[in-house]
Amino acid sequence: MEAAQANGNLLDVNNIEVVYNDIIQVLRGVSLNVREGSIVALLGTNGAGKTTTLRAISGLLKPENGFIRDGYIKFNGVDITNRLGTHVVREGAVMVPEGRRVFKHLTVDENIRVGSITRKDGGRQIRKDHAQMYQHFPRLSEITHRLAGYCSGGEQQMIAIARALMAAPKMLMLDEPSLGLAPLLVKEIFRNIEVINKELNTTILVVEQNAKIALEISDYAYIMESGKIVLEGPSRELQDNPDVKEFYMGITQAGGRKSFKEVKSYKRRKRWM
């Protein structure tokens, strides 16, 4: 605990290397920090290693024959390197995985209640938090008894986030929350993320391919490529970075957009490669 308070970081990932099946190295010396109370974005294209980084933090590598071979992860001052996911959740770090994984044969309300299964702080606080979920996601209050499998993609994403929040996390990790959602729903989800951060005082680490919206709501951001962090900084600074604009927003200095073919050919001129 003292270490976390001394540097202000709730999460410290230090130079980790992740290997699958004792052979395939996916992460190569990844280091990142998440300050308590902040929103931190982890950006990058498919295959960059973003989801593996979240799984390493969340203790979800072992089911896929992965492990942290080098480096360490500390959460709230506690070493959670290669710990199981149940232990990590009890420490207060909860992940919402990619793909809106809900219990399809349970109702919306039952899905939300499942999130409190690890809590030991009494029924009164759990009931209070349960009611609060419907305040944060009013759309869900209209479909409490509907089977989650019959809900829309946006509704399922809200269910998954509400379920995770019912575990009363110190830090919420979101893996591609905008994936497959319509633009209006993406804006609504990210507005909810900002509210959760401010009103529930929940630290947030969000993995996202939509760099534009992630940089708009986050305080600090990291960019990954090929299993490494290649760029980091305050989100406002990265928004103005010409390389970030070029490769993650598709915006040229002239204000236009490049075709995919042009971006591929320009890739050789990246300043961080």
ABEGO torsion letter per residue (X at the ends): XAAAAAAGBABBBBGBBBBBGGABBABBGBBBBBBBGBBBBBBEBBGAGAAAAAAAAAGAAAAAGBBBABEBBBBGGBBABGBBAAAAAAAGBBBBBBGGBBBAABBAAAAAAAAAAABAAEAAAAAAAAAAAAAABAAAAAAAABBAAABBAAAAAAAAAAAAAAAGBABBBBBGAABGBBAAAAAAAAAAAAAAAAAAGBBBBBBBABAAAAAAABABBBBBBGGBBABBEBAAAAAABAAAAAAAAGBBAAGBBBBAAAAAAAAAABAAX
